[in-house]
Amino acid sequence: MMQKRKNISWFLGTLLMMVSVFLGATEAYALPVTGIVDEADEKSIRGWALNPSDPLAAVEVKVVILNQTSGQVAAELYTTASQHREDLAAQGTGTGDYGFEITVPWETYGNGAYLVEAYAAGQKLSGTKVHGVGVTVPVTTLRSLGTFRTTAYCPCRQCSGKWGGRTSTGTVATANHTISVDPRVIPYGTRLMIGGVIYTAEDCGGGVKGRHIDIFFNTHGESRNYGSRSAEVYLVP
Ligand SMILES: [Zn+2]
């Protein structure tokens, strides 16, 4: 009799464990949030966001505005995606009540080019926009290539050996411009935006393999300060 009871509690314990593992797994496979930043103009930022796991709930959206030159965050604005969008309803996207529009006090951020990104449930929506304040920037949508490991180098012997400031494509390495890449992953001549700065892939290095980008700095101190960071990389058309 004792033996049997022991077996039952063992069975219940195992069952509980399996259920919690299963629940953990379902959470990991939660459907990703979908949505996009459609437009950023001098008045507002517009887009939509939907959580397919809970299509009747309005999603909280965080809009992040970054200075394209410095990479600094100019503002984080919050709104709820609950406006009716006939285009979404017409294409069969749930109720269609997933639109958002947020007024932006651009004039308070100062002149410059700004990147507009939006997040919902901790995930980035597609469609990064560029908006200029007092400057003209081409209206483009930057495509994210995802996260890369980024490191830094300089012309010193320790970083560049006998190459110095010369790149493998024959150019003179320039700060805020030159990056070293694995040309099998990023072809030479590709323009990438990292941390708000637009770089050109024009160098390679023995230690730069796969999804790794080495950023050129003028001095060893600056490159040492940069260290190693994971960064989202955008393809600039
Ligand atoms: Zn160095």
py3Dmol code that shows the C-alpha trace and the ligand (Angstrom):
import py3Dmol

protein = """\
ATOM      1  CA  MET A   1       0.000   0.000   0.000  1.00  0.00           C
ATOM      2  CA  MET A   2       2.744   2.467   0.951  1.00  0.00           C
ATOM      3  CA  GLN A   3       4.576   1.575  -2.205  1.00  0.00           C
ATOM      4  CA  LYS A   4       1.547   2.344  -4.335  1.00  0.00           C
ATOM      5  CA  ARG A   5       1.026   5.784  -2.777  1.00  0.00           C
ATOM      6  CA  LYS A   6       4.637   6.624  -3.442  1.00  0.00           C
ATOM      7  CA  ASN A   7       4.155   5.693  -7.083  1.00  0.00           C
ATOM      8  CA  ILE A   8       1.141   7.979  -7.374  1.00  0.00           C
ATOM      9  CA  SER A   9       2.970  10.978  -5.920  1.00  0.00           C
ATOM     10  CA  TRP A  10       5.902  10.267  -8.228  1.00  0.00           C
ATOM     11  CA  PHE A  11       3.487  10.168 -11.148  1.00  0.00           C
ATOM     12  CA  LEU A  12       1.829  13.448 -10.119  1.00  0.00           C
ATOM     13  CA  GLY A  13       5.209  15.095  -9.671  1.00  0.00           C
ATOM     14  CA  THR A  14       6.312  14.036 -13.136  1.00  0.00           C
ATOM     15  CA  LEU A  15       3.000  15.163 -14.639  1.00  0.00           C
ATOM     16  CA  LEU A  16       3.346  18.589 -12.998  1.00  0.00           C
ATOM     17  CA  MET A  17       6.866  18.901 -14.319  1.00  0.00           C
ATOM     18  CA  MET A  18       5.780  17.977 -17.852  1.00  0.00           C
ATOM     19  CA  VAL A  19       2.908  20.482 -17.759  1.00  0.00           C
ATOM     20  CA  SER A  20       5.206  23.286 -16.628  1.00  0.00           C
ATOM     21  CA  VAL A  21       7.743  22.393 -19.332  1.00  0.00           C
ATOM     22  CA  PHE A  22       4.904  22.444 -21.885  1.00  0.00           C
ATOM     23  CA  LEU A  23       3.646  25.833 -20.654  1.00  0.00           C
ATOM     24  CA  GLY A  24       7.149  27.210 -20.803  1.00  0.00           C
ATOM     25  CA  ALA A  25       7.436  25.960 -24.372  1.00  0.00           C
ATOM     26  CA  THR A  26       4.124  27.565 -25.432  1.00  0.00           C
ATOM     27  CA  GLU A  27       5.310  30.872 -24.051  1.00  0.00           C
ATOM     28  CA  ALA A  28       8.527  30.589 -26.044  1.00  0.00           C
ATOM     29  CA  TYR A  29       6.493  29.953 -29.206  1.00  0.00           C
ATOM     30  CA  ALA A  30       4.080  32.869 -28.673  1.00  0.00           C
ATOM     31  CA  LEU A  31       3.227  34.442 -32.011  1.00  0.00           C
ATOM     32  CA  PRO A  32       5.344  37.482 -32.810  1.00  0.00           C
ATOM     33  CA  VAL A  33       3.775  40.928 -32.828  1.00  0.00           C
ATOM     34  CA  THR A  34       3.221  42.222 -36.355  1.00  0.00           C
ATOM     35  CA  GLY A  35       3.015  45.798 -37.534  1.00  0.00           C
ATOM     36  CA  ILE A  36       4.865  48.582 -39.252  1.00  0.00           C
ATOM     37  CA  VAL A  37       5.768  52.251 -39.054  1.00  0.00           C
ATOM     38  CA  ASP A  38       3.961  53.451 -42.193  1.00  0.00           C
ATOM     39  CA  GLU A  39       4.841  57.109 -42.196  1.00  0.00           C
ATOM     40  CA  ALA A  40       6.730  59.824 -40.354  1.00  0.00           C
ATOM     41  CA  ASP A  41       6.079  63.400 -41.457  1.00  0.00           C
ATOM     42  CA  GLU A  42       6.363  66.863 -39.866  1.00  0.00           C
ATOM     43  CA  LYS A  43       3.138  66.315 -37.907  1.00  0.00           C
ATOM     44  CA  SER A  44       3.001  62.744 -36.740  1.00  0.00           C
ATOM     45  CA  ILE A  45       4.130  59.134 -36.909  1.00  0.00           C
ATOM     46  CA  ARG A  46       1.627  56.576 -38.124  1.00  0.00           C
ATOM     47  CA  GLY A  47       1.548  52.806 -38.244  1.00  0.00           C
ATOM     48  CA  TRP A  48      -0.165  49.740 -36.897  1.00  0.00           C
ATOM     49  CA  ALA A  49       0.565  46.894 -34.505  1.00  0.00           C
ATOM     50  CA  LEU A  50      -1.200  43.651 -33.677  1.00  0.00           C
ATOM     51  CA  ASN A  51      -0.517  40.863 -31.224  1.00  0.00           C
ATOM     52  CA  PRO A  52      -1.863  37.753 -33.031  1.00  0.00           C
ATOM     53  CA  SER A  53      -1.937  35.868 -29.703  1.00  0.00           C
ATOM     54  CA  ASP A  54      -4.527  38.351 -28.423  1.00  0.00           C
ATOM     55  CA  PRO A  55      -6.102  40.073 -31.476  1.00  0.00           C
ATOM     56  CA  LEU A  56      -8.877  41.794 -29.477  1.00  0.00           C
ATOM     57  CA  ALA A  57      -6.497  43.638 -27.135  1.00  0.00           C
ATOM     58  CA  ALA A  58      -5.028  46.991 -28.137  1.00  0.00           C
ATOM     59  CA  VAL A  59      -1.242  46.817 -28.142  1.00  0.00           C
ATOM     60  CA  GLU A  60       0.878  49.400 -26.341  1.00  0.00           C
ATOM     61  CA  VAL A  61       3.371  50.914 -28.805  1.00  0.00           C
ATOM     62  CA  LYS A  62       6.645  52.608 -27.926  1.00  0.00           C
ATOM     63  CA  VAL A  63       8.004  54.942 -30.597  1.00  0.00           C
ATOM     64  CA  VAL A  64      11.739  55.624 -30.357  1.00  0.00           C
ATOM     65  CA  ILE A  65      13.217  58.642 -32.151  1.00  0.00           C
ATOM     66  CA  LEU A  66      17.004  58.534 -32.589  1.00  0.00           C
ATOM     67  CA  ASN A  67      19.341  61.218 -33.843  1.00  0.00           C
ATOM     68  CA  GLN A  68      20.856  59.659 -36.968  1.00  0.00           C
ATOM     69  CA  THR A  69      24.239  61.356 -36.515  1.00  0.00           C
ATOM     70  CA  SER A  70      24.857  60.702 -32.831  1.00  0.00           C
ATOM     71  CA  GLY A  71      22.683  57.623 -32.345  1.00  0.00           C
ATOM     72  CA  GLN A  72      21.289  59.310 -29.214  1.00  0.00           C
ATOM     73  CA  VAL A  73      17.642  58.785 -28.294  1.00  0.00           C
ATOM     74  CA  ALA A  74      15.799  62.095 -28.803  1.00  0.00           C
ATOM     75  CA  ALA A  75      12.471  60.834 -27.475  1.00  0.00           C
ATOM     76  CA  GLU A  76      10.475  57.797 -26.457  1.00  0.00           C
ATOM     77  CA  LEU A  77       6.756  58.269 -27.041  1.00  0.00           C
ATOM     78  CA  TYR A  78       3.965  55.908 -26.023  1.00  0.00           C
ATOM     79  CA  THR A  79       0.614  55.274 -27.612  1.00  0.00           C
ATOM     80  CA  THR A  80      -1.968  52.525 -28.012  1.00  0.00           C
ATOM     81  CA  ALA A  81      -2.693  50.843 -31.346  1.00  0.00           C
ATOM     82  CA  SER A  82      -6.505  50.899 -31.373  1.00  0.00           C
ATOM     83  CA  GLN A  83      -7.592  53.145 -34.258  1.00  0.00           C
ATOM     84  CA  HIS A  84      -9.723  51.560 -36.946  1.00  0.00           C
ATOM     85  CA  ARG A  85      -7.873  51.055 -40.217  1.00  0.00           C
ATOM     86  CA  GLU A  86     -10.109  50.265 -43.163  1.00  0.00           C
ATOM     87  CA  ASP A  87      -7.152  48.919 -45.169  1.00  0.00           C
ATOM     88  CA  LEU A  88      -6.355  46.320 -42.483  1.00  0.00           C
ATOM     89  CA  ALA A  89     -10.005  45.295 -42.078  1.00  0.00           C
ATOM     90  CA  ALA A  90     -10.365  45.037 -45.871  1.00  0.00           C
ATOM     91  CA  GLN A  91      -7.362  42.714 -46.170  1.00  0.00           C
ATOM     92  CA  GLY A  92      -8.791  40.510 -43.422  1.00  0.00           C
ATOM     93  CA  THR A  93      -6.448  41.487 -40.588  1.00  0.00           C
ATOM     94  CA  GLY A  94      -8.781  40.818 -37.633  1.00  0.00           C
ATOM     95  CA  THR A  95     -11.026  43.707 -36.626  1.00  0.00           C
ATOM     96  CA  GLY A  96      -8.702  46.219 -38.270  1.00  0.00           C
ATOM     97  CA  ASP A  97      -8.569  48.226 -35.033  1.00  0.00           C
ATOM     98  CA  TYR A  98      -4.779  48.266 -34.852  1.00  0.00           C
ATOM     99  CA  GLY A  99      -3.779  51.713 -36.103  1.00  0.00           C
ATOM    100  CA  PHE A 100      -1.785  54.262 -34.150  1.00  0.00           C
ATOM    101  CA  GLU A 101      -0.874  57.891 -34.726  1.00  0.00           C
ATOM    102  CA  ILE A 102       1.258  59.975 -32.434  1.00  0.00           C
ATOM    103  CA  THR A 103       1.942  63.700 -32.637  1.00  0.00           C
ATOM    104  CA  VAL A 104       5.654  64.518 -32.569  1.00  0.00           C
ATOM    105  CA  PRO A 105       7.117  67.807 -31.252  1.00  0.00           C
ATOM    106  CA  TRP A 106       9.944  67.660 -33.826  1.00  0.00           C
ATOM    107  CA  GLU A 107      10.920  71.327 -33.321  1.00  0.00           C
ATOM    108  CA  THR A 108      12.005  70.542 -29.747  1.00  0.00           C
ATOM    109  CA  TYR A 109      14.613  67.998 -30.938  1.00  0.00           C
ATOM    110  CA  GLY A 110      16.747  70.435 -32.956  1.00  0.00           C
ATOM    111  CA  ASN A 111      17.825  70.266 -36.607  1.00  0.00           C
ATOM    112  CA  GLY A 112      19.049  66.970 -37.940  1.00  0.00           C
ATOM    113  CA  ALA A 113      18.038  63.643 -39.383  1.00  0.00           C
ATOM    114  CA  TYR A 114      16.093  61.311 -37.102  1.00  0.00           C
ATOM    115  CA  LEU A 115      15.324  57.626 -37.236  1.00  0.00           C
ATOM    116  CA  VAL A 116      11.898  56.452 -36.185  1.00  0.00           C
ATOM    117  CA  GLU A 117      11.483  52.960 -34.774  1.00  0.00           C
ATOM    118  CA  ALA A 118       8.508  51.408 -32.993  1.00  0.00           C
ATOM    119  CA  TYR A 119       8.248  48.544 -30.549  1.00  0.00           C
ATOM    120  CA  ALA A 120       5.335  46.514 -29.205  1.00  0.00           C
ATOM    121  CA  ALA A 121       5.615  43.832 -26.519  1.00  0.00           C
ATOM    122  CA  GLY A 122       9.382  44.285 -26.610  1.00  0.00           C
ATOM    123  CA  GLN A 123       9.578  43.450 -30.318  1.00  0.00           C
ATOM    124  CA  LYS A 124      10.573  45.831 -33.070  1.00  0.00           C
ATOM    125  CA  LEU A 125       7.958  46.602 -35.712  1.00  0.00           C
ATOM    126  CA  SER A 126       9.167  46.700 -39.296  1.00  0.00           C
ATOM    127  CA  GLY A 127       9.699  49.885 -41.296  1.00  0.00           C
ATOM    128  CA  THR A 128      12.316  52.161 -39.726  1.00  0.00           C
ATOM    129  CA  LYS A 129      11.692  55.676 -41.087  1.00  0.00           C
ATOM    130  CA  VAL A 130      14.002  58.645 -41.523  1.00  0.00           C
ATOM    131  CA  HIS A 131      12.694  62.167 -40.916  1.00  0.00           C
ATOM    132  CA  GLY A 132      14.622  65.412 -41.301  1.00  0.00           C
ATOM    133  CA  VAL A 133      14.158  68.499 -39.123  1.00  0.00           C
ATOM    134  CA  GLY A 134      15.533  71.580 -40.893  1.00  0.00           C
ATOM    135  CA  VAL A 135      17.476  69.284 -43.250  1.00  0.00           C
ATOM    136  CA  THR A 136      16.391  67.313 -46.269  1.00  0.00           C
ATOM    137  CA  VAL A 137      16.877  63.583 -46.034  1.00  0.00           C
ATOM    138  CA  PRO A 138      15.765  61.142 -48.690  1.00  0.00           C
ATOM    139  CA  VAL A 139      12.532  59.429 -47.753  1.00  0.00           C
ATOM    140  CA  THR A 140      13.619  55.864 -47.328  1.00  0.00           C
ATOM    141  CA  THR A 141      12.784  52.789 -45.388  1.00  0.00           C
ATOM    142  CA  LEU A 142      15.888  51.220 -43.929  1.00  0.00           C
ATOM    143  CA  ARG A 143      15.944  47.453 -43.860  1.00  0.00           C
ATOM    144  CA  SER A 144      17.317  45.822 -40.739  1.00  0.00           C
ATOM    145  CA  LEU A 145      19.844  43.032 -41.262  1.00  0.00           C
ATOM    146  CA  GLY A 146      19.442  42.026 -37.629  1.00  0.00           C
ATOM    147  CA  THR A 147      21.957  42.048 -34.834  1.00  0.00           C
ATOM    148  CA  PHE A 148      25.703  41.828 -35.434  1.00  0.00           C
ATOM    149  CA  ARG A 149      28.643  41.741 -33.070  1.00  0.00           C
ATOM    150  CA  THR A 150      30.542  45.004 -33.491  1.00  0.00           C
ATOM    151  CA  THR A 151      34.078  45.772 -32.360  1.00  0.00           C
ATOM    152  CA  ALA A 152      36.509  48.605 -33.092  1.00  0.00           C
ATOM    153  CA  TYR A 153      39.989  49.059 -34.547  1.00  0.00           C
ATOM    154  CA  CYS A 154      42.448  51.833 -35.364  1.00  0.00           C
ATOM    155  CA  PRO A 155      45.522  52.262 -37.622  1.00  0.00           C
ATOM    156  CA  CYS A 156      47.944  51.192 -34.842  1.00  0.00           C
ATOM    157  CA  ARG A 157      50.256  48.208 -35.238  1.00  0.00           C
ATOM    158  CA  GLN A 158      48.329  46.204 -32.662  1.00  0.00           C
ATOM    159  CA  CYS A 159      45.016  46.665 -34.529  1.00  0.00           C
ATOM    160  CA  SER A 160      46.094  46.874 -38.172  1.00  0.00           C
ATOM    161  CA  GLY A 161      49.637  45.462 -38.331  1.00  0.00           C
ATOM    162  CA  LYS A 162      51.567  46.722 -41.354  1.00  0.00           C
ATOM    163  CA  TRP A 163      48.364  47.867 -43.093  1.00  0.00           C
ATOM    164  CA  GLY A 164      48.129  51.040 -40.977  1.00  0.00           C
ATOM    165  CA  GLY A 165      45.343  53.265 -42.284  1.00  0.00           C
ATOM    166  CA  ARG A 166      45.118  51.488 -45.652  1.00  0.00           C
ATOM    167  CA  THR A 167      42.101  49.279 -46.271  1.00  0.00           C
ATOM    168  CA  SER A 168      42.008  46.016 -48.200  1.00  0.00           C
ATOM    169  CA  THR A 169      40.079  47.768 -50.989  1.00  0.00           C
ATOM    170  CA  GLY A 170      42.847  50.378 -51.381  1.00  0.00           C
ATOM    171  CA  THR A 171      41.124  53.315 -49.720  1.00  0.00           C
ATOM    172  CA  VAL A 172      42.369  55.325 -46.742  1.00  0.00           C
ATOM    173  CA  ALA A 173      40.423  54.278 -43.653  1.00  0.00           C
ATOM    174  CA  THR A 174      38.288  57.128 -42.291  1.00  0.00           C
ATOM    175  CA  ALA A 175      36.492  57.440 -38.945  1.00  0.00           C
ATOM    176  CA  ASN A 176      32.671  57.493 -39.106  1.00  0.00           C
ATOM    177  CA  HIS A 177      32.942  55.942 -42.567  1.00  0.00           C
ATOM    178  CA  THR A 178      35.086  52.800 -42.759  1.00  0.00           C
ATOM    179  CA  ILE A 179      34.023  49.408 -41.491  1.00  0.00           C
ATOM    180  CA  SER A 180      35.729  46.059 -41.809  1.00  0.00           C
ATOM    181  CA  VAL A 181      33.459  43.152 -42.731  1.00  0.00           C
ATOM    182  CA  ASP A 182      33.436  39.540 -43.807  1.00  0.00           C
ATOM    183  CA  PRO A 183      32.926  40.165 -47.560  1.00  0.00           C
ATOM    184  CA  ARG A 184      31.125  36.829 -47.886  1.00  0.00           C
ATOM    185  CA  VAL A 185      28.404  38.221 -45.579  1.00  0.00           C
ATOM    186  CA  ILE A 186      28.550  41.957 -46.431  1.00  0.00           C
ATOM    187  CA  PRO A 187      29.882  42.709 -49.934  1.00  0.00           C
ATOM    188  CA  TYR A 188      32.424  45.546 -50.297  1.00  0.00           C
ATOM    189  CA  GLY A 189      30.794  48.882 -51.063  1.00  0.00           C
ATOM    190  CA  THR A 190      27.668  48.099 -49.019  1.00  0.00           C
ATOM    191  CA  ARG A 191      26.474  51.046 -46.932  1.00  0.00           C
ATOM    192  CA  LEU A 192      25.297  50.156 -43.453  1.00  0.00           C
ATOM    193  CA  MET A 193      23.903  52.239 -40.658  1.00  0.00           C
ATOM    194  CA  ILE A 194      25.051  51.305 -37.163  1.00  0.00           C
ATOM    195  CA  GLY A 195      24.161  53.410 -34.105  1.00  0.00           C
ATOM    196  CA  GLY A 196      22.898  56.197 -36.346  1.00  0.00           C
ATOM    197  CA  VAL A 197      26.125  56.494 -38.401  1.00  0.00           C
ATOM    198  CA  ILE A 198      26.278  55.445 -42.048  1.00  0.00           C
ATOM    199  CA  TYR A 199      29.402  53.424 -42.875  1.00  0.00           C
ATOM    200  CA  THR A 200      30.807  51.840 -46.011  1.00  0.00           C
ATOM    201  CA  ALA A 201      32.150  48.276 -46.058  1.00  0.00           C
ATOM    202  CA  GLU A 202      35.660  48.696 -47.466  1.00  0.00           C
ATOM    203  CA  ASP A 203      37.979  46.650 -45.293  1.00  0.00           C
ATOM    204  CA  CYS A 204      38.360  43.110 -44.020  1.00  0.00           C
ATOM    205  CA  GLY A 205      40.324  41.499 -41.239  1.00  0.00           C
ATOM    206  CA  GLY A 206      41.507  38.089 -40.156  1.00  0.00           C
ATOM    207  CA  GLY A 207      39.323  38.179 -37.046  1.00  0.00           C
ATOM    208  CA  VAL A 208      36.230  39.519 -38.786  1.00  0.00           C
ATOM    209  CA  LYS A 209      34.122  36.511 -39.712  1.00  0.00           C
ATOM    210  CA  GLY A 210      30.399  36.041 -40.240  1.00  0.00           C
ATOM    211  CA  ARG A 211      28.021  38.425 -38.502  1.00  0.00           C
ATOM    212  CA  HIS A 212      30.816  40.571 -37.084  1.00  0.00           C
ATOM    213  CA  ILE A 213      31.651  44.161 -38.054  1.00  0.00           C
ATOM    214  CA  ASP A 214      34.830  45.992 -37.037  1.00  0.00           C
ATOM    215  CA  ILE A 215      34.400  49.778 -36.909  1.00  0.00           C
ATOM    216  CA  PHE A 216      37.334  52.061 -37.716  1.00  0.00           C
ATOM    217  CA  PHE A 217      38.360  54.770 -35.219  1.00  0.00           C
ATOM    218  CA  ASN A 218      41.276  57.229 -35.441  1.00  0.00           C
ATOM    219  CA  THR A 219      42.868  56.314 -32.125  1.00  0.00           C
ATOM    220  CA  HIS A 220      43.436  53.172 -30.120  1.00  0.00           C
ATOM    221  CA  GLY A 221      41.851  54.837 -27.057  1.00  0.00           C
ATOM    222  CA  GLU A 222      38.580  55.379 -28.929  1.00  0.00           C
ATOM    223  CA  SER A 223      38.507  51.836 -30.243  1.00  0.00           C
ATOM    224  CA  ARG A 224      39.272  50.450 -26.781  1.00  0.00           C
ATOM    225  CA  ASN A 225      36.423  52.581 -25.340  1.00  0.00           C
ATOM    226  CA  TYR A 226      34.061  51.123 -27.913  1.00  0.00           C
ATOM    227  CA  GLY A 227      34.922  47.585 -26.884  1.00  0.00           C
ATOM    228  CA  SER A 228      32.512  44.944 -28.154  1.00  0.00           C
ATOM    229  CA  ARG A 229      28.819  45.599 -28.565  1.00  0.00           C
ATOM    230  CA  SER A 230      25.929  43.862 -30.203  1.00  0.00           C
ATOM    231  CA  ALA A 231      24.153  46.302 -32.504  1.00  0.00           C
ATOM    232  CA  GLU A 232      21.294  46.315 -34.952  1.00  0.00           C
ATOM    233  CA  VAL A 233      22.584  46.906 -38.468  1.00  0.00           C
ATOM    234  CA  TYR A 234      20.557  48.596 -41.221  1.00  0.00           C
ATOM    235  CA  LEU A 235      21.120  48.358 -44.936  1.00  0.00           C
ATOM    236  CA  VAL A 236      21.211  51.847 -46.487  1.00  0.00           C
ATOM    237  CA  PRO A 237      19.901  51.774 -50.071  1.00  0.00           C
TER     238      PRO A 237
END
"""
ligand_1 = """\
1
ZN
Zn 44.615 50.237 -32.291
"""
view = py3Dmol.view(width=600, height=400)
view.addModel(protein, "pdb")
view.setStyle({"model": 0}, {"cartoon": {"style": "trace"}})
view.addModel(ligand_1, "xyz")
view.setStyle({"model": 1}, {"stick": {}})
view.zoomTo()
view.show()
